[in-house]
Amino acid sequence: MGKGIVKLGEGQWAVKDGNLLAAKETNGRFKNAEFTVTRGSDATYVGKDGLIKQTSSNIESEVFLNPNFDETIPLGNAGSGWSDSGVGEVAFYNGGLKITGEGVGYAKARAKTATDSAAILETSRLYELTYTIKSISSKNNTLSLYMAGNNHTITQKSVGTHTVLVASGTDANKIFQFQWSQSDNESIVLGNVSLKESLVANGTFDTDLSSWSPGTGWSWNNSKASNNGSSGSNNLTQSGILDIGKTYKITITVSDWVSGNVEVSAGALPRGTMSANGTYTFYQTCTPNNNFYIIANAFNGSIDNVSVFEINNGALPRIDFTDNADGHLLLEPQSTNLITYSEDFSEWNNSNTTDDISTINSPDGTQNATTITASGSGVVNHIISSVDFTIASGDITGSIFAKKGTVDYLRLRFDGTTSNERAWYNLNNGTIEGEDSSGSAKIEDFGNGWYRCILTSSNNTASGDCGLQVFIQDTGGTQTSWEADGTENIHIWGGQVEQLEYSTSYIPTSGSQVTRDGETCTGAGEAADFNSSEGVLYAEINPIAVKSDSGYIGLLGASTAHRVILGFPANSNDVTYFVVSGTTIANQSYDIGDMNQYLKIALKYKQDDFALWVNGTEVLTDTSGTPDIDITHLGFYGYTTNQPFYGKVKAIRAYKEALSDSELTTLTS
């Protein structure tokens, strides 16, 4: 089928240096073409094992050798990244690190290098630690860090993901370890840890100004860098630690302020200015040199805890296996989980229910689900409700992961939307028992008896406080209140509410609302890989609901005057294509009907021969026009980087020749 093909997916997925690899064939030989995925936040996906996992927004290497606790190499062996160095028990456990207490003292999980050395830190350096608590049996136990002689007590111990800024000490052992205070059989499971080292050396000024070049007026004073207010602009500098053109997150604390101001700058320009006590954060792109400056402008005061972290706008692509064995590239728009505690249901409100940590594993494979049990007396509702959040008018979608317990049913309800929409779900067979006409309910199978129950409030005109309510129901149909005997229960995990007309991938929260940034996928191939006068663009894709936004994939040129694109316009059920060669020479739309499905779509372009094929059938033709398109790359958008495609991508192909009708039938069937 055609000579010269760029292919992505089809069950063959590979990532190199954070880039998604496509196969590029020329004259029977293949080499890699690279797509770059950009996303400014972490995100979740479903792995081959069916479990929900989290991938980072940052593709830089970690300080930790094994941040995801891969069990391929047994704990304690060289290359495993971790060892047990205290009393108690430390073990890899379902993609996490389980620390269990046994008596007096600390159970310790120590980080290692590939050669089994424990010296992974730099002394007198600030680090940004991100960690996920997958489960915790007792919040009364102490979780702490040991960092080259410094001990830090961790106060954020709820289930979920947390980020803290911590400093290493001056001890030459350079050891990092998690420490869990001993209490018999109490345990904590950690997952997805990340340790990033600040580029600034001695940002804590523990003993002196070493690593810094101080200008006029700067001196060391009681573990701070101080300036005496000398006139003029006087620098405290670290040279050559940055890269021109890269973006950095700069944090600094100002204290003992008397007068003047102090500035920070990545490369001299731009500058962030401070003229009062407090902790400040700035984001700067380094220019015009690679030095880091703290600039005193007649500043009389002190600074401390200076950290500089590179902000990498790349992201690891998400190959998701939610509904197929071959996997698909998952691309999603920005969305915020409005529920502040998505996994810690002790923070929710109970009404004739009790909540306890479950003895079964959640959809992420760890024992952090919650069992909700009906209680109370008489014929009543049995509810656990999220803390209220604020919504705007418009569509809103809520979801919860649930598994049957002693009863098979639950009900979801929005409290605060226009019609307080409801839906009833059967957790035994994964069906919808009933729903209000103003809502839209779905149920998705996540394996091991877990279902994601989803409810959308369409055309909601209410705004203000809202809550997501989960009801235990002991029978099917559209039951409401009933009398419990105190044993009826279900299991839940992962609550989410989004201001969208559909649900997106799970966004964990642990005390605040969390936003997952939108993704883009740009740029594979080069001009020699494509044909300006004929070819085929093929995609096997499932678009996310496109009610409010258009999304396209395309063969693109240096400007919008040259493109071959196909995709989905906003507020329709159409698939649309454009062939633009200076001016639009072909443009047609076809009504798909049901958009909630995988579609095999092929667009053929050739002189006086344009055709669109969908699922084995030719649905549109145009017999007039001469393409002369300056194509330079393949991307997941339609007009520069506007109108990005959001959805599931199983396969993409770009052919340098127009295929025959029989070949297009075979390709799209």
N, C-alpha and C positions, 0 to 999 in steps of 0.2 A: 504493500500500500504506500506508494509515494516514496520519493527519495528526499532525504534531508528532513529529519524530524526532531523537534524538541519535545520530550515527554516528561511528565511529572506524575508521580503517584502510581496508580494501578497496582497497589499492594507493595510497591518498592519505594521505601522511604529512607532517606539518609540525610544526616545533618553533619556539617563540617564547619568548625569555627563559628557556630551559631547560624550559618546560612543553610537554607534548604536546597538540596541538590536535585537537579533535573538531569536526565540523560540527553545528550545532544549527539545525533547520529549524522554523519556525513560520509557518503561512499562506503557504507557498511561498517564504519568505525565509530566508536562512541567515546565521548569525553563529557565532563561535567559542566553544566551551566548552573549558576547560583541565583536563587531568590533570597532576598533579605526581608525578614519579618521584623517590623518595628512595633513595639508596644511599651508604654511607659510604666507598666505595673506588672506584678505577678498575676498568674491566672491558673485555673485548674483545667484538667482534662481527664478522660478515662483511659487508662492504660490497657495493654493487651490482656492483663489479668482481670480486667473488669473493675478495678479499684480506682477511686478518684485520687488523683495526684496533683501536685502543684509544681509549676515551672516558673523560673525566675524571669524578671524583666531584664536582668543584667547578665550578659554573657561573659563577663570577666571571670578569670579563675578565682577560686575561693582560697582562703588561707587553709581551711580544712581539706584534708585529702579525700575524705568520704562524707560529704555533708548530708547525703540522703540515706546513709546507713545501709548501703548495699551489702547483702549477706554473702556475696560470691566468695570472699576471703573471710574465714572465721575470725571473730573478734580476738584481738590480741596478737594475731600473726602479722608479720611485716607486710605492709601494704593494705591492711584492713582499715587503717586510719584511727582506730580507737582501741583502748585497753581498759581492763578493770584494775584499778590501782588502790582500792580501799577495801574495807570490810563490806559485807553485803554482797549483792549480786548485780552484775551488769551484763546485758545480753542484747544482741540484735533481735528484733521482734517485729515481724510483719512490716518491714520497711521503716522501722523506727528503732530507737535505743531505749530499752527498758531498764530502769534503775530501781532496785528493790532493797529495802532496809532489813538488816538482821542484827538487832541489838544496839549497842552504844557506839557512837562515832559517826563517820560519814562514809557512805558508798560513793565512790569516785569513778567517773568516766573520763579518761585522759585522752586527749587528741595526740595523734602520732603522725609522723611523716612516712614516706614510702619505705625508708630504711629502718623504721621502728624507733627513730629518735623522737623524744618528747619535746624538743626545743623548737616550737613552731612560731613563737612570738618574737617581736622586737621589744626591747625595754623602753620604758617611758614613751609609749606610743598609744594613741587613742584608736579604738576599734569600734565598728558598728556591728553589733550582734543581732541577727534575726533568728528566732527559734519558734517552733510550733509545739505546743503542748497537745498531744493527741489524747491523752487521758491522765488523770491524777486522782489517786484514791484518797488523799488527805491534803487539804490546803494548809493544815497546821504545821506540816513538815517544812523545813527550811530548804529552799533551793538556792544555791549560791555558785559563784564562779571563783576559781583561783587563777590569777593571771600574773605570772612572773613575780609573785610575792604580794600582789594586791588581792584582797578578797572583796567581792561584791555580792551583796544579798539581793536576790531577784524577788521583787514584790509582785510582778505581774505573773500570776500563777493560774489564771483561768484557762480553760480549754480554748485553743485558738492560736493565732500567730502574733508575735510581739517583736518590737525592735527597741534596743537599748544602746546607749553610747557608754562604753566602758574603757578604763585605762589600764594598761599593763604597768607593773611595778619595775623595780630596778634589779630584781633577783636574776642572777646569771643563768638560772635553770630554764628560763623562758617557757615555762609550762603553762598550758591551758587545760583546765578540767572543770566539768560539771560536778557539783557536790550536793548530795541529797542526805539530809540529816536522818539518823537511824530511828526507826520505829518499826517494830517487827511486822513484816509482810506488807507494809505500805509501799506503794510503787508509783512511779511517774514514767510516762512514755513520751519521748521527745522525737520530733521528726523535722526534716527540711531545715537544718541549721545552716546559717551563713555567717561567716566572719570576714569582714572587709577591713583592711588596714589603712589608716589615714596616711596620705602621702607626706604629711608634715611630720618630721622627727621632733621629739621633745615638745610636743604641743601642750603638755601638762606642766612644764617648767618645774619638775620635782626638786631638782637640786641646783640648777644653773641655767644659763642661756646657751648651752652647747647646741651645735647644729644651726644656730642662728648667727647672722651677721648684724650686730646692733649699730645703729647710727647714733647721732647726738641725742643725749637725754635718756637712752634706754639702759635699764639695769635690772638685775634679778632681785626680787624682794619677797620673801616668805612664800615661795612656790608660785609666784606670779612674775610676769614681765611688766615692769612699771616704767613710766616716763614722767619726768619732772616738769613738763610744761615748757621745755625749751622752745624758743621761737623758731619758725620755719617748718618745713616739711621734712621729717626725719624718719628713716625707714628701719624696720626690723625685717630681715630678708632671709629666705632660703632660695638658693639659686639652682636652676636647672631641674626642678622636680616636676614640672608640668609639660604638657604637649600643646603647642599652638593649635587652635581650632577645636580642641576638646572642651566639653562642658564639665564644670565642677560644682559640687555642693560644699559651701564653706560655712562652718559654724564657729562662733567665737563668743566668749563671755567677757563683758566689760564690768569692772567693779572699781570702787574707790574713786569714782569720777569726781573731779573738781571743776575742770574747765576744758575748753577746746574740744576737738573731735579726733576720732581715730578712724582710719579707713582700712579696708582689705581689698586686695586686687590680685586676680589671676593674670599676671603678665602686664601689669601697669594700667590697663584699661579693659573694661570699665571699673568703677570703684563703688564699694558699699560703705556708706558713712554712718557712724554712730556717735552720739553726743549725750548719752545717758547710760546708767547702769542697766544691765540686762543681758540675756542670751539672744544672739542674732543669727539668722541663717540667710545666706545669699547664694544665688545660682548665677555663675558667670562663665562665659566662654573665653578661653585664654587667648589674649592678644596684647601687644605684638611680640612679646618674648616669653620664655618659658620659666620665668621666676615668679615666686610668690612673695607678696609684699604686705606688711602691716605698716601703715603710714600715720605717724603722729603729727597732727597739725596743731602745734602749741597745746598738745594733749597732756593734761595732768590727771593721771589715773593709772589703772592696771588692766591687763588682759590675761585670760587663762583659757584652758581647754579649747585650743585651736585645732580644728580638724578640717581636712580637705579630702573629699572623696570624688572620684571620677563618676560622672553620670553617663552611663552608656545607653544610648537610645535604641540599641538593638534588643532583640528578645529571642529566646528559644522558641521556634515554631511548635505549635501544639498538634501532634498527630493523635487523633482521638478515635477510640474504638467503641463509642457508645452504642451504635446500632449496626455494626458490620465487622467482619473478621479481618478485612484488608486495611482498615484504618482510613481516615480522611484528614486533610488539613482543615483545622477549625479556625475560622476568622470571624470575630465578633465586634460589634460596636461598643462604645463606652456604656457602662451601666453601673449603677450604685445599688448595693444591698442596703436597704433602709433599716433593716433589723440590726440592732447593735450587738446582740449576743446570738449568733447563729447556731452555736452548739452547746452553750452553757444554759440549759433550761431552768436552772435554779434562779436565774435572773428574770424569768418570765413570771406571769401572774397566774396563780392557781384558783380555780373555782370548782369545788367538789372534785378535785384531783390531787394526787401527790406525784412528785417526780423523784426518781432515783437513778443512779448510774446503772446502765444495763449490763448484763453479763454476756451479751452478744456483741460481735464486731459490727461497726458501722460500715457504710459504703467506702470508707477510705482504708478499711482493713484493720482498724484498731478498736479496742474496747472503749469507745467513748460515746456510744449511743445512750439514750435516756429512755427509761421505762416510765410511761405515764399510766397511773392506776386510778380508776374511778373510785370516788369516796362520797361522803355525804349521806343524807337520809331523805327518803321520800322520792317523788318523781321530779327530777331536776336535770339540768344540763351539766355535763362533765367536761370542763374546758381548761386548756392551758392557752394563755394569750400572750403575745409579744407585748413589750412595752410600747406605748403609742409612739408613732413617728409622724412627721408632717408630709403630706402629699399635696401636689398641685392637681387641678382638674385634668382629666384625660385618662387614657388607658393605664391600668395598673395590674401587675401580675404577681401573685404570690405562689410559693411552692414550699413543700416540706418532704423530706425523705421519710418513709414510714414502712414498718414491717408489722405484720400481724402478731399479736400476743395470744392472750386467751380469747380475744374477740377478733373478728375479721374486718371491722369497718371503722372508718373515720369520716368526719365531715370538716370541710374548710369553710370559713366565713370571713369576709371583710367587714370590720366594724368601723364605719365612717365613710364608706363610699355611697354613691347615690342610692343604690338599692340594697346595700348590705348583702351582696351576692353570696350564694352558698352552692356547694356541690358535695355529693356523697360518693365515697370510694370503697371498693371491695378489695381488700389487701390479700384475699385468698386467691383470686383469679385475675387481678389486675384490670378490673373493669370499672366504669362509671355507673353508679347505682341511680343517680338522678342529679339534676342541676337546675338552677333558676334560669329562665329564658334570657335574662339580661347578661348572664355570664358565659364563660367559655371554659370548660374543664378538659384536662388531659391527664393521663396517667402513663408513666414510662417505666419499663422494667429495667432495674439495675442489677439483677441477679441476687442470688442468696436470699430470696424472699423480700428484697427491698424494692420499693416502688417510689418514684418521685411523683407526688400528687400536685397538680398545677391548676390554678384557678385565675382566670383573667376577668377583670371588671371592664367591659367595653363601654366606651362612650360615657365614662364617669364624669359628671359635672361638679362633684363635690371637691372641696379643698379643705385643708386643716388637719386635725388629728385623725389618725387611722391606726388600726391594729389588725394583725392576722390571728385568727382564733382557730385552734385545733380541738375538735370534739371527739371524744370516745363514743362510739355507737355500738350497741350490742346486737343489733339486727340490721338487715339491709333495708332497701327501699329509701324512703326519705324521712326516717325517724328523727325526732328532735329530743325531747326530754324522756328520761326513763329512770327506774330505780335500780341502784347498784347494790351488790353484796360485799364490795370492797376487794374483790379479786380480779375484776375485769381490767385488762390492760392492753396497750399497744406499745411499740417501740418507735421513737422518732429521732431525727438527726437533721442538721443542715437546713434551718429555716431561712427563707429569702423572700424579699419583696422588692420589685423593680418598677420604676415608672415607665413601663414599656407595654406593648400589646402582645408580648410573647416572653417566654422564659429564656434566659441564657445560662451559660455554665455557672456552676456553684461558686459563690464569692464568700469565703469565710470571714467572719467578724468576731471580735472579742473585746467589746467595750465601746466601739464607735462604728459609725457607718463607714463602709469601705467602697472605693470606686475602682473598678477594673477599666483601664484605658482601652480605647479602640485600637484595632490592629490594622496595619497595612502590609501588603506583600508586594514588593517591587522588583522589577528588573532582572529578567534572565535572558541570555542570548546576546547576539550582536547582529549588525546589519547583514553579515554574510550568511546567517542562519535562516533568513526569510526571503521571500520572493515578492517583489513590488508589484508584479502583474498577475499572479495567480497563487492559489493555495487554499488550505482548509484550516479553520480554527475549530477544535473539538474540545468539549468539556463534559465531564460527568459530575454534576453539582446538585446540591440541594440548597436553595436560597433560604436564608432566614427571612421571616416575614418582612415584606418590603412595603408595608403600608405607608410609611412616611419618608423613606429614603430610596433613591435609585442606586443600583449597584451593577458594575460591569466588569468583564475581563476583556483583554484586547491585545492585538498586535499594534504597537504604538510607535510613532515617530518622534522627532524632536519637537514637534508642535502639534496642536490639536487639528491642524489642517491635514494631517496624515494619520489615519487610524482605521483598523478593522476591529469593531467591538461588538460583543453580544452580551445581553444581560437583561435586567429587570427594572423597568421604570417604576417610580413611586405610585402608590395608590391604584394598582391594577394587578391583574393576574396574567399579564402579557410577558412574553419573551420578545425582545426587540433587538434588531441588529442595525448597525450603521457601517457603510463603507465610504470613507471620506478621502478624496484625492484632490486637495485644494478646495473643492466644493463637495457636497454630499452627492454621491452618484447612485447610492442604493440605500434605502431605509424602509423597513417593514416591521410589523408587529403581528404576533400570533397569540391568541388567548389559550393559555395552558389549562385553565380551570383550577384544578387542585395544585396549589404550590407546595404543599407539604409532602414532597416526594423527591427522590433522585431523578434527575432528567439527563438523558444523553442527547446532547445538542451539537450539531455540526453546521458551521457556516462555510459555504463554498464561495469563493470570489474568483472571477475570471472574466475576460472581455465578453460582454453581452451574455453572461451566464452566472447569475447569482442565485443561490438557493439555501434555504434553511431546512434542516432535517431534525426532527424531534422523535426520539424513541422508535427509530426504525422507519419513519414515514417522512416523505418530503411534504412540508406544509406551506412553504412560500417559495415563489420564484420571481425573478426579474430578469428580463432579456435585453436590457439596454444599459450601456455604460462601459467605460474603459478605465480600469484601475491602473494607477501609476503612483504607488504609495511608498514613501520613504520610511520603511519600517526599520526600527533599530532594536526593539526589545519586546518581550512578552511581559505583561503585568496584570495585576488584579485591580484594575480601575479603568475609567473610561476617558476622562479628560484630565491630563496631567495626573496628579494624585487625588483629584476630586472624585466623587462618586465611587468609593471603593466597594468591592464586592464583599459582602458578609454572608457567610454560610459554610457549608461543608463541601469540600473539594476532594473527590476520589481520584480524578484523573484529568489531566490537561494534555492536549497534543497540538502542535502546530506543524503542518505539512507545507513543503515548498512546491508541491504540485496539486492541482485540482484533482480530486478523486472521482472515479466513475460512480454512477448511481448505485450499482451493485456493491461497490466498496463502501459507499456511504450508508447503505442499508445495513451491511454487516457491522460497520463501526458503531452505529447508533442503536442497534437492536439489543 
